[in-house]
Amino acid sequence: MKPAPFHLHLPSTLDQALAVLASSSNARAIAGGQSLMPMLNLRLAGVDDLVDLNGIAQLSGIEQEGEDIVIGAMTRQRELGQSALVTRTLPLLHEAVSYIGHSQTRSRGTIGGSLCHLDPSAELPTVAMAMDGDLTISRQGSQRTVSMRDFALGLMSTCLDADELLTSVRLTPWPAHSGHGFVEYGRRHGDFAIVSAAALVELAPDGTVRRCSLTLGGVAHVPCRVPTAEQMLQGQRPEPEAIRRACAQAAEIPALTDPAYPQWYRQRLAARLLERAVHRALERVTPALTKTAP
């Protein structure tokens, strides 16, 4: 099938793109196109005006602003995986990118497109939730910033209004003496994850957990933190039994269900993968710090 007729717009500036969105009653923006184009071709979605963002250079790039890393919404997933800055400062993001599809899809897919499509199994929304990302949203004449928690409203549903665009993502690196871990399970490499788990763990000088972030993808309608597990580990020594008890809380999250992967299966898988992600994060904590623990 082919999409229904629409008007294609090729803006070269953000202002031009926002003007089209503001003037149309049924417009959509297209980034990499790997999610929207199949939906248009199958006529699961329809638009009167399609705004191609690929010609807007100001929406791409990775920069450091103070302690934060700011990533343009049109930055390709391939660039995230190859960036030395991302590798050094956002290792969780760097690791997660390697799980996204294949090299061909990463060459077209963008961080902004993935966040706006908000597939519950997608890796980049899970990382943004794990790192408490702040998202900059623009409309004609104004701009606002929302947290990832407020951006994700439900299954493939965001807080974006019809005349708004996600323009950048701001992530704050964790301290050098912290570890990261990202794992997921799918039927084959490159398939959508059935469940994914992201862990960030910061240790205090005495070897106890100072701070941790534990996040699941593919379990609920949106990527979700596991606050009970985070609270159980905070202030404790990360012994295997303590980790197991904390990560078991993931099995209590109301999970998506379907004929192939029922709720109980996703819950059990979530607990196991989260435990694995925590152990991987602890293996990567700065050795000089962990040696101070008795």
C-alpha positions in Angstrom: 0.0 0.0 0.0 1.0 3.6 -0.4 0.1 6.6 1.8 -2.8 8.9 1.1 -1.9 12.1 -0.7 -0.2 14.8 1.4 1.8 18.0 1.0 5.5 17.6 1.7 7.3 20.5 3.3 11.2 20.8 3.3 12.1 23.5 5.8 15.7 24.5 6.3 15.1 26.3 9.6 13.3 25.5 12.8 11.1 28.6 12.4 9.9 27.4 9.0 9.0 24.0 10.4 7.1 25.5 13.4 5.2 27.8 11.1 3.9 24.9 9.0 2.9 23.0 12.2 1.1 26.1 13.5 -0.8 26.7 10.3 -2.0 23.2 9.5 -4.8 21.3 11.2 -3.3 17.9 10.4 0.5 18.0 10.2 3.2 15.6 11.3 6.9 16.0 11.5 9.2 13.2 10.1 12.7 12.5 11.3 14.3 9.2 10.3 10.9 8.0 9.0 11.4 4.4 10.1 8.3 4.4 12.3 6.0 7.0 10.6 6.5 5.9 7.0 5.3 2.3 7.5 2.3 3.7 9.4 1.5 6.1 6.5 2.0 3.4 3.9 -0.3 1.0 5.7 -2.7 4.0 6.3 -2.7 3.5 10.0 -1.9 7.2 10.1 -2.7 10.0 7.7 -1.6 13.6 7.3 -2.4 16.6 5.2 1.1 18.2 5.7 4.3 16.2 6.3 7.2 18.3 7.6 10.6 16.8 6.8 13.1 17.9 9.5 16.2 16.4 7.8 17.2 19.8 6.3 17.4 21.6 9.6 21.0 21.6 10.6 20.4 23.3 14.0 18.5 20.3 15.3 21.6 18.0 15.1 24.7 17.7 17.2 26.1 16.7 20.6 27.5 19.4 22.8 28.6 19.8 26.4 27.1 22.7 28.3 28.6 23.0 31.8 28.1 19.5 33.3 25.3 18.5 31.0 25.3 17.0 27.5 22.8 18.5 25.1 21.8 16.3 22.1 19.8 17.7 19.2 16.6 15.9 18.4 17.8 15.1 14.8 21.0 13.5 15.9 21.3 10.0 14.4 21.6 7.0 16.6 24.7 6.1 14.7 26.3 9.4 15.8 25.4 8.6 19.4 27.2 5.3 19.2 30.3 6.7 17.6 30.6 9.9 19.7 33.7 10.0 21.9 31.9 12.6 24.1 28.9 10.2 24.6 31.2 7.2 25.2 33.1 9.1 27.9 30.3 11.0 29.7 27.1 8.9 28.9 28.3 5.3 28.8 24.7 4.0 29.5 23.5 5.7 26.4 26.4 4.4 24.4 25.8 0.8 25.5 22.0 1.0 24.8 22.6 2.3 21.3 24.3 -1.0 20.4 21.0 -2.8 21.0 19.0 -0.7 18.6 18.1 -2.6 15.4 21.0 -2.8 13.0 23.6 -0.4 11.6 21.3 0.5 8.7 18.5 1.5 10.9 20.8 3.4 13.3 22.1 5.4 10.4 18.6 6.8 9.8 16.9 6.7 13.2 17.2 9.8 15.5 17.0 10.2 19.2 14.1 12.7 18.9 12.2 10.3 16.6 12.6 7.5 19.1 11.5 9.6 22.0 8.4 11.0 20.2 7.3 7.6 18.9 7.7 6.3 22.4 7.6 2.6 21.7 7.6 0.9 25.2 10.4 -1.4 24.0 12.6 1.3 22.6 16.1 1.7 24.1 16.5 5.5 24.0 13.3 6.4 26.0 14.4 3.9 28.6 17.8 5.6 28.9 16.2 9.1 29.0 13.9 7.9 31.9 16.9 6.3 33.7 18.9 9.5 33.5 16.0 11.9 34.4 16.4 13.6 31.0 15.1 17.1 30.3 13.5 17.6 26.9 13.3 21.0 25.2 10.0 21.5 23.3 9.5 24.4 20.8 6.4 26.0 19.2 6.1 29.2 17.2 7.2 32.0 19.5 7.9 30.0 22.7 9.8 27.1 24.3 9.4 24.9 27.3 11.3 22.2 29.1 9.7 19.0 30.5 11.2 16.0 32.3 11.1 12.6 30.6 8.7 11.5 33.3 6.2 14.2 32.3 6.9 13.8 28.6 5.8 10.1 28.5 2.0 10.0 29.1 1.1 6.5 27.9 1.5 4.0 25.1 3.1 5.8 22.2 1.6 9.0 23.7 3.6 12.1 24.7 2.8 15.6 26.0 3.6 17.2 22.6 0.9 19.4 21.2 0.2 19.3 17.5 2.1 22.5 16.8 5.2 21.5 18.9 8.5 19.9 18.1 11.0 18.2 20.4 14.2 20.0 19.7 16.8 18.7 22.1 17.5 16.4 25.0 19.6 17.3 28.1 21.3 14.5 30.1 23.4 15.0 33.2 26.3 12.5 33.4 26.7 10.5 36.6 29.9 10.8 38.6 33.0 9.0 37.5 32.7 6.7 40.5 29.5 5.1 39.3 28.7 2.2 37.1 26.2 1.5 34.4 24.5 -1.6 32.9 22.0 -2.1 30.1 20.6 -5.5 29.1 17.7 -6.6 27.1 16.1 -9.8 25.8 14.6 -10.3 22.4 14.0 -13.3 20.2 16.8 -12.3 17.7 19.4 -9.6 17.5 17.8 -6.4 16.2 14.3 -7.4 17.2 12.2 -5.2 19.5 13.1 -6.0 23.1 10.6 -8.1 25.1 12.0 -6.5 28.2 15.0 -4.3 28.8 16.7 -3.1 32.0 19.0 -0.1 32.7 20.9 0.4 35.9 23.0 3.3 37.2 24.8 2.8 40.6 26.9 5.3 42.5 28.9 4.0 45.5 29.9 6.0 48.5 33.5 5.8 49.8 32.5 3.2 52.4 31.2 0.9 49.6 27.5 1.4 50.2 25.1 2.6 47.5 24.8 6.3 47.6 22.4 6.6 44.6 20.9 4.3 42.0 18.5 4.4 39.1 16.7 1.3 38.0 14.6 1.4 34.9 12.6 -1.1 32.8 11.5 -1.0 29.2 9.0 -3.2 27.5 7.2 -3.9 30.7 4.6 -1.1 31.1 3.1 1.3 28.6 6.1 3.6 29.1 9.6 3.0 30.4 9.3 2.9 34.2 11.6 3.4 37.2 11.4 0.9 40.0 11.5 3.2 43.1 11.0 0.5 45.7 14.1 -1.3 44.4 16.1 1.9 44.4 15.1 2.6 48.0 15.9 -0.9 49.1 19.5 -0.6 47.8 20.2 3.0 48.8 22.5 3.1 51.9 23.1 -0.7 51.7 26.1 -2.7 50.7 25.4 -4.2 47.3 25.6 -7.8 48.3 24.1 -10.4 46.0 21.2 -11.2 48.3 20.3 -7.5 48.8 20.4 -7.0 45.0 18.2 -10.1 44.4 15.6 -8.9 46.9 15.5 -5.4 45.5 15.3 -6.4 41.9 12.5 -8.9 42.7 10.3 -5.8 43.1 10.2 -5.5 39.3 8.0 -8.6 39.3 5.3 -6.5 41.1 4.9 -4.0 38.3 1.7 -4.4 36.3 3.0 -5.6 33.0 1.8 -5.6 29.4 0.4 -8.9 28.3 -0.2 -10.6 24.9 -0.6 -14.1 23.6 3.1 -14.5 23.0 4.4 -12.9 26.2 1.9 -12.9 29.1 2.1 -10.6 32.1 3.8 -13.2 34.4 6.5 -13.9 31.8 7.4 -10.2 31.4 7.4 -9.7 35.2 9.7 -12.6 35.8 12.0 -11.6 33.0 12.1 -8.0 34.3 13.3 -9.1 37.7 16.1 -11.3 36.2 17.3 -8.7 33.7 17.2 -5.9 36.3 19.4 -8.0 38.6 21.8 -8.7 35.8 22.0 -4.9 34.9 22.8 -4.0 38.5 25.6 -6.6 38.7 27.0 -5.3 35.4 26.9 -1.7 36.7 28.7 -2.7 39.9 31.4 -4.4 37.9 32.1 -1.1 36.2 32.3 1.1 39.3 35.8 2.7 39.6 38.0 0.0 41.0 39.9 2.6 43.2 36.7 3.3 45.1 35.5 -0.3 45.6 38.9 -1.2 47.0 38.3 1.1 50.0 35.4 -1.0 51.1 36.3 -3.6 53.8 
